[in-house]
Amino acid sequence: MAVGRPRQFDPEQVEDVAMKLFWVHGFDGVSISDLTAATGVNRRSIYAEFGSKEELFERALQRYVAGPGGYVAVALTRPTAREVAEAMVHGAADATTGEQRGCLLTGNEEGLAGRRCADVQDIARRFDAAVATGELADVDTTLLARWISAVCQGISVQARSGASRAELHAVADLALAGWPGTAPRT
């Protein structure tokens, strides 16, 4: 068994720096040289730890979903469909107006569309449950989930374009004014 030098860096710190770089510049806008300059870790060590730039990007995405983008998972645990929608759009306004603006998942990098579609399916399933219990009127839950997702993505684009957090919360409130309402009581 070959013995190498011990690792001189924290992989999680590299993932965090990479996440921020990819968030600002996108996958194609970040080179390995950019990553080495920002992390202080040499190219060979980055490849030894992460395998490739693509694999580092995937780990950075996982870090994003568990961190700043975690509002989606939190929203899905809310007790009512309306509260899910509120947590989604207001969570997007908060998450996209911090130190980094916009959303890492709204890029066009390979695999991101699949992640966005999976989020829509998760939201639709949550709304299906609300329809089944009579909490939500009989609506096209996939369309409703796409609408909420589109509002969140629009908030992200507006944040990247300079809209303030307060402006984006106002957009979120306006979007929620179109909420379909509850099922009629029988």
C-alpha positions as CSV (number, residue, x, y, z in Angstrom):
1,M,0.0,0.0,0.0
2,A,1.4,3.3,-1.1
3,V,1.7,6.0,1.5
4,G,1.2,9.6,0.4
5,R,1.4,12.9,2.1
6,P,-1.5,13.7,4.3
7,R,-4.1,16.0,2.9
8,Q,-3.4,19.6,3.7
9,F,-6.9,21.0,3.1
10,D,-10.5,20.6,4.3
11,P,-12.6,19.2,1.4
12,E,-15.7,20.8,2.9
13,Q,-14.1,24.2,2.8
14,V,-13.1,23.6,-0.9
15,E,-16.7,22.6,-1.6
16,D,-17.9,25.8,0.0
17,V,-15.6,28.0,-2.0
18,A,-16.4,26.1,-5.2
19,M,-20.2,26.5,-4.4
20,K,-19.8,30.2,-4.2
21,L,-17.7,30.5,-7.4
22,F,-20.2,28.3,-9.4
23,W,-23.1,30.3,-7.9
24,V,-21.6,33.6,-9.2
25,H,-20.0,32.5,-12.4
26,G,-21.8,29.2,-13.4
27,F,-20.0,26.0,-14.2
28,D,-18.5,27.1,-17.5
29,G,-17.4,30.4,-16.0
30,V,-15.2,28.7,-13.4
31,S,-11.9,27.1,-14.5
32,I,-9.7,24.7,-12.4
33,S,-7.3,27.6,-12.2
34,D,-10.0,29.7,-10.7
35,L,-10.7,27.0,-8.2
36,T,-7.0,26.6,-7.3
37,A,-6.6,30.3,-6.9
38,A,-9.7,30.7,-4.7
39,T,-9.0,27.6,-2.5
40,G,-5.2,27.6,-2.3
41,V,-5.4,23.9,-3.2
42,N,-3.3,22.7,-6.2
43,R,-4.8,21.1,-9.2
44,R,-3.5,17.7,-8.5
45,S,-5.0,17.7,-5.0
46,I,-8.4,18.9,-6.3
47,Y,-8.5,16.1,-8.9
48,A,-7.3,13.5,-6.3
49,E,-10.1,14.5,-3.9
50,F,-12.9,15.3,-6.2
51,G,-12.1,13.4,-9.4
52,S,-13.1,16.1,-11.8
53,K,-14.5,19.6,-12.0
54,E,-17.9,18.0,-12.8
55,E,-17.8,16.0,-9.6
56,L,-16.7,19.0,-7.5
57,F,-19.7,20.9,-9.1
58,E,-22.0,18.1,-8.0
59,R,-20.7,18.2,-4.5
60,A,-21.0,22.0,-4.5
61,L,-24.7,21.5,-5.6
62,Q,-25.3,19.1,-2.8
63,R,-23.9,21.7,-0.4
64,Y,-26.1,24.4,-1.9
65,V,-29.3,22.2,-1.6
66,A,-28.4,21.4,2.0
67,G,-27.6,25.0,2.8
68,P,-28.8,28.1,1.0
69,G,-31.2,26.2,-1.2
70,G,-32.6,24.2,1.8
71,Y,-35.7,26.3,2.0
72,V,-37.3,24.0,-0.5
73,A,-37.1,20.9,1.7
74,V,-38.2,23.0,4.7
75,A,-41.2,24.4,2.8
76,L,-42.4,20.9,2.0
77,T,-42.7,20.1,5.7
78,R,-45.2,23.0,6.3
79,P,-48.6,21.9,7.5
80,T,-50.8,23.3,4.7
81,A,-50.3,23.7,1.0
82,R,-50.7,27.4,1.2
83,E,-47.9,27.5,3.8
84,V,-45.8,25.4,1.5
85,A,-46.3,28.0,-1.2
86,E,-45.6,30.9,1.2
87,A,-42.4,29.2,2.5
88,M,-41.2,28.5,-1.1
89,V,-41.6,32.0,-2.5
90,H,-40.5,33.9,0.7
91,G,-37.7,31.4,1.1
92,A,-36.5,32.1,-2.4
93,A,-36.6,35.9,-1.7
94,D,-34.4,35.3,1.4
95,A,-32.0,32.8,-0.1
96,T,-31.3,34.7,-3.3
97,T,-30.6,38.1,-1.7
98,G,-27.8,37.2,0.7
99,E,-24.1,37.5,0.1
100,Q,-24.5,35.6,-3.1
101,R,-27.4,36.7,-5.3
102,G,-29.6,34.5,-7.4
103,C,-29.9,30.7,-7.3
104,L,-27.2,28.2,-8.2
105,L,-30.0,25.9,-9.6
106,T,-31.3,28.3,-12.1
107,G,-28.3,27.9,-14.4
108,N,-28.2,25.9,-17.6
109,E,-25.6,23.4,-16.5
110,E,-26.2,19.8,-17.3
111,G,-28.4,18.1,-14.7
112,L,-29.9,21.3,-13.3
113,A,-33.1,21.0,-15.3
114,G,-33.6,17.5,-13.9
115,R,-33.2,18.8,-10.3
116,R,-35.7,21.6,-11.0
117,C,-38.2,19.0,-12.4
118,A,-37.7,16.8,-9.4
119,D,-38.5,19.8,-7.2
120,V,-41.7,20.4,-9.2
121,Q,-42.7,16.8,-8.7
122,D,-42.0,16.9,-5.0
123,I,-44.1,20.1,-4.7
124,A,-46.9,18.5,-6.8
125,R,-47.0,15.4,-4.6
126,R,-47.4,17.7,-1.6
127,F,-50.2,19.5,-3.3
128,D,-51.8,16.2,-4.3
129,A,-52.0,15.3,-0.6
130,A,-53.7,18.6,0.1
131,V,-56.3,17.9,-2.7
132,A,-56.8,14.4,-1.3
133,T,-57.6,15.7,2.2
134,G,-59.9,18.5,0.8
135,E,-57.6,21.2,2.0
136,L,-57.0,22.4,-1.5
137,A,-59.6,22.7,-4.3
138,D,-59.3,20.2,-7.1
139,V,-56.6,21.8,-9.2
140,D,-53.9,20.7,-11.6
141,T,-51.3,20.2,-8.9
142,T,-48.4,19.8,-11.4
143,L,-49.4,23.2,-12.9
144,L,-49.6,24.7,-9.5
145,A,-46.2,23.4,-8.5
146,R,-44.7,24.7,-11.8
147,W,-46.3,28.1,-11.1
148,I,-44.7,28.2,-7.6
149,S,-41.4,27.0,-9.0
150,A,-41.5,29.6,-11.8
151,V,-42.2,32.4,-9.2
152,C,-39.1,31.2,-7.2
153,Q,-37.0,31.1,-10.3
154,G,-38.2,34.5,-11.4
155,I,-37.3,35.9,-7.9
156,S,-33.9,34.4,-8.3
157,V,-33.4,36.1,-11.7
158,Q,-34.6,39.4,-10.3
159,A,-32.3,39.1,-7.3
160,R,-29.3,38.5,-9.6
161,S,-30.5,41.7,-11.5
162,G,-30.3,43.7,-8.3
163,A,-33.9,43.7,-6.8
164,S,-33.9,44.1,-3.1
165,R,-35.1,41.6,-0.6
166,A,-38.1,43.8,0.3
167,E,-39.0,44.1,-3.4
168,L,-38.8,40.4,-3.8
169,H,-41.0,39.7,-0.7
170,A,-43.5,42.1,-2.3
171,V,-43.4,40.0,-5.5
172,A,-43.9,36.9,-3.4
173,D,-46.9,38.3,-1.7
174,L,-48.4,39.4,-5.1
175,A,-47.8,35.9,-6.5
176,L,-49.6,34.4,-3.5
177,A,-52.6,36.6,-4.2
178,G,-53.3,34.2,-7.1
179,W,-53.4,31.1,-4.8
180,P,-56.4,28.9,-5.8
181,G,-58.0,28.7,-2.4
182,T,-59.4,25.9,-0.4
183,A,-61.9,23.2,-1.4
184,P,-65.5,24.0,-0.8
185,R,-67.0,22.6,2.4
186,T,-69.7,20.0,1.9
